[in-house]
Amino acid sequence: MLHGNHSVCSMEHKNQRLDKLIFSVIIVASYMYIIEYTFKGLYWTFVIIVSGWSMITIFILLKNRYETDSTSIGVSTSYSRWTNTFPSIGICLSKARITDDFTDAVNKRFPGGKQPYTYVRTLYDYLFINPNNLYIKPDHCKELNSTCGVDILEMRRELFPTSCRDFLDKIYFAGKLLPDCEKIFKFHELEMGYCFLANNLMDYESTEKMPLLYSSLDKYRNLRLVLKSGLVYRYDLYVHSPEDLPYFNAVTYAINEEPMIHSFNVEEIHNHDGVIYEPVSQRLCKFPSESSIKGLPYSFSICMSLIRSEIEMKICNCTLFSHKDFSAMNYCGVKEISCLETGKLAEKVKNYVGNNIVCLPSCVEQQISPVGSREKRSKIDETEGHVVEIEIASPPAARYYRTVTQTKLDLIVGIGSVIGLFFGASLLNLLEIISFFFKKFKTMVVG
């Protein structure tokens, strides 16, 4: 009997141990399932977050590259086949000395008496006023109207030429005498006064239609001018890109009795057709056709001139010249000119443009580098008037090309490639993710 009871107890003890073992296995299996289930959830959550972050980062990089690096500038050196555009040449009339013609023009406006020299001198200064020459003595005009008793713009029209034939005796290009200067120099009234421009986009639709062109095969690459002397005005010479104009911050070269040769090197920049369709914020330049004023090409100098006019109106309620309004309604009187001088006009314009970056360069702007100036006197020059020569020291050996490196289509293709990398190329993983969430949803609903 004892042996039988002992056997029964042993069996019960084994059953208890087996139950505990089974229970432990179930507990461990449950924990393993929970751990595996949780790990899978964390794993896929991590994968989704990392993938999403990577996609967003690449999208941002693609967008930034498209916005900041959609154009590039390359260099070509096949210069033997090029036809190059000679720089635009500007000749503006500036203050020289009082002549009898000017004194007579003043006196005839006041019949019955000869005007004092101080008054004549004041009118002479007023006649040549421009943003770089604001010197005038308004005290000599106290008892007169705002324009010192005369119509100063009408006096300009009377005394200043509007045709180059009135002051230009001869013109040579590439060693050849040109018969008619009016086919080269066109008259324009600008902020620097009465000016005559050659090879400028103000007068031609494109550089291809300009009269002054040259190539590397040409023996002479120069423009030689012979100008009259002894007049009421002298001449300031400007050498700039064809879309630019003479303006207050440009470099000038005086034309005087000494025959001078000014040498330059010129490099051109050309644009592929698609560049103009890129946003201005990406190419960081403007084409001549993108002007805010109809009939006026865009250029850095014109932009500066427009801002100068706006600042003149702001600080002194007048302007010396405006591309937007050619009427004399807001033209500065002698008191307003003193206001501009004390208001440091040029400094204000430069600071405003520099701080606000409002004037971008032109997309077709020539890179003109001065080589030097030298005197060249000959027996022929001694019998002529003022002689000045502008020469290209050496033909350009390089030409720059602005091209589009990334268009909107390239951006779309790049985005599609990224999507394909993370989704299209991982279709099985995507299906596995869908299956995982489907099982999770089924477990929550069914139990």
Secondary structure, 3 states (H helix, E strand, C coil): CHHHHHHHHHHHHHHHHHHHHHHHHHHHHHHHHHHHHHHHHHHHHHHHHHHHHHHHHHHHHHHHHHHHCCEEEEEECCHHHCCEECCEEEEEEEECCCCHHHHHHHHCCCCCCCCCHHHHHHHHHHHCCECCECCCCHHHHCCCCCCCCCCHHHHHHHHCCCCHHHCEEEEEECCEECCCHHHCEEEEEECCEEEEEECCCCCCCCHHHCCCEECCCCCCCEEEEEECCCCCEEEEEEEECCCCCCCCCCCCEEECCCCEEEEEEEECEEECHHHHHCCHHHHCCECHHHCCCCCCCCCHHHHHHHHHHHHHHHHHCCECCCCCCCCCCCECCHHHHHHHHHCCHHHHHHHHHHHHCCCCCECCCCEEEEEEEEECCCHHHHHCCEEEEEEECCCCCCEEEEEECCCHHHHHHHHHHHHHHHCHHHHHHHHHHHHHHHHHHHHHHHC
